[in-house]
Amino acid sequence: MTTTPGSGRHPAADAELQIAHLRAADETQATAVVRCIRGPVRLGARFHRLRDAPAPIDLELTRILFYGRPVDALDPAHTALVTLRGAGTTLLGPDHSTVGRHTLQGTNPPP
């Protein structure tokens, strides 16, 4: 298992999403339009790093809608509406962005 340099606790990112538009967010859930940067990103992916965030996150990808239809994975360069659940959803809003769009980095579930 490869770990992220300096962290020692999370595997290296094989799933990466860039948030293009945050539709809704509360304390436990967020819905956003995202672009897949690295992947494919599969349902159940866990995101532990939000680039340039002031605090850690722990979000699980629970839904992917691609052109309005549910899918199990999102390939690189594609855009979809996703639902994320867990800790850190409130950090996804524009008030916490220091350099534009947020990028989530994490790992896919085992096949």
C-alpha positions as CSV (number, residue, x, y, z in Angstrom):
1,M,0.0,0.0,0.0
2,T,1.3,3.4,-1.0
3,T,0.7,6.3,1.3
4,T,0.5,10.0,0.5
5,P,3.8,11.7,1.2
6,G,3.9,13.2,4.6
7,S,0.7,11.7,5.9
8,G,1.5,8.1,6.6
9,R,-2.2,7.3,7.1
10,H,-4.1,7.4,3.8
11,P,-3.3,5.5,0.6
12,A,-2.1,7.5,-2.4
13,A,-5.0,9.1,-4.3
14,D,-6.4,7.1,-7.3
15,A,-9.6,9.1,-7.3
16,E,-9.8,12.8,-7.9
17,L,-12.7,15.1,-8.5
18,Q,-12.8,18.9,-9.1
19,I,-15.9,20.7,-7.9
20,A,-17.3,22.9,-10.7
21,H,-20.5,23.9,-8.8
22,L,-21.8,23.2,-5.3
23,R,-25.6,22.7,-5.5
24,A,-26.3,22.1,-1.8
25,A,-24.4,21.3,1.3
26,D,-25.2,20.8,5.0
27,E,-23.3,19.3,7.9
28,T,-23.4,15.7,6.5
29,Q,-24.2,15.8,2.8
30,A,-23.3,17.7,-0.3
31,T,-24.5,17.6,-3.9
32,A,-22.2,19.0,-6.5
33,V,-21.4,19.1,-10.2
34,V,-17.9,17.6,-10.5
35,R,-15.3,16.8,-13.2
36,C,-13.3,13.6,-12.9
37,I,-9.6,14.5,-12.9
38,R,-8.1,11.1,-12.0
39,G,-10.0,7.8,-12.0
40,P,-12.3,6.3,-12.9
41,V,-13.9,7.3,-9.7
42,R,-16.3,4.6,-8.4
43,L,-19.3,4.6,-6.0
44,G,-18.0,4.2,-2.5
45,A,-14.8,6.2,-3.1
46,R,-13.5,7.9,0.1
47,F,-12.1,11.4,-0.1
48,H,-9.7,12.3,2.7
49,R,-8.0,15.4,1.2
50,L,-9.5,18.6,0.0
51,R,-6.7,20.6,-1.7
52,D,-5.9,23.8,0.2
53,A,-8.5,23.1,2.9
54,P,-8.0,24.3,6.5
55,A,-9.2,21.0,8.0
56,P,-9.4,17.3,7.2
57,I,-12.3,15.7,5.5
58,D,-13.8,12.2,5.3
59,L,-16.4,12.0,2.5
60,E,-17.9,9.0,0.7
61,L,-19.2,9.1,-2.8
62,T,-22.8,7.8,-2.5
63,R,-24.4,8.7,-5.9
64,I,-23.3,9.6,-9.4
65,L,-25.7,10.9,-12.0
66,F,-24.3,11.1,-15.5
67,Y,-26.7,12.9,-17.9
68,G,-29.5,12.2,-15.3
69,R,-28.9,8.5,-15.1
70,P,-27.3,6.7,-12.1
71,V,-23.9,5.1,-12.9
72,D,-21.3,3.2,-10.9
73,A,-18.3,5.1,-12.0
74,L,-17.1,8.3,-13.6
75,D,-14.3,8.3,-16.1
76,P,-11.6,11.1,-16.4
77,A,-12.6,14.3,-18.2
78,H,-16.4,13.6,-17.7
79,T,-18.7,15.7,-15.6
80,A,-21.6,14.5,-13.4
81,L,-23.8,15.4,-10.5
82,V,-22.6,13.6,-7.3
83,T,-23.7,13.2,-3.7
84,L,-21.0,13.1,-1.0
85,R,-21.7,12.2,2.6
86,G,-19.5,12.5,5.7
87,A,-17.4,15.0,7.6
88,G,-16.2,18.1,5.8
89,T,-19.1,18.9,3.5
90,T,-19.2,22.5,4.8
91,L,-15.6,23.1,3.6
92,L,-16.8,22.6,0.0
93,G,-18.4,26.0,-0.2
94,P,-17.0,29.1,-1.8
95,D,-16.2,30.7,1.6
96,H,-13.4,28.1,2.1
97,S,-11.8,28.3,-1.3
98,T,-8.4,30.0,-1.5
99,V,-7.5,29.3,-5.1
100,G,-10.8,28.8,-7.0
101,R,-12.3,25.3,-7.5
102,H,-11.9,22.7,-4.9
103,T,-10.2,19.4,-5.7
104,L,-11.1,16.2,-3.7
105,Q,-8.5,13.5,-3.5
106,G,-9.1,10.0,-2.3
107,T,-9.2,6.3,-3.0
108,N,-11.7,4.0,-4.7
109,P,-13.2,1.0,-2.9
110,P,-11.6,-2.4,-3.7
111,P,-13.1,-4.0,-6.9
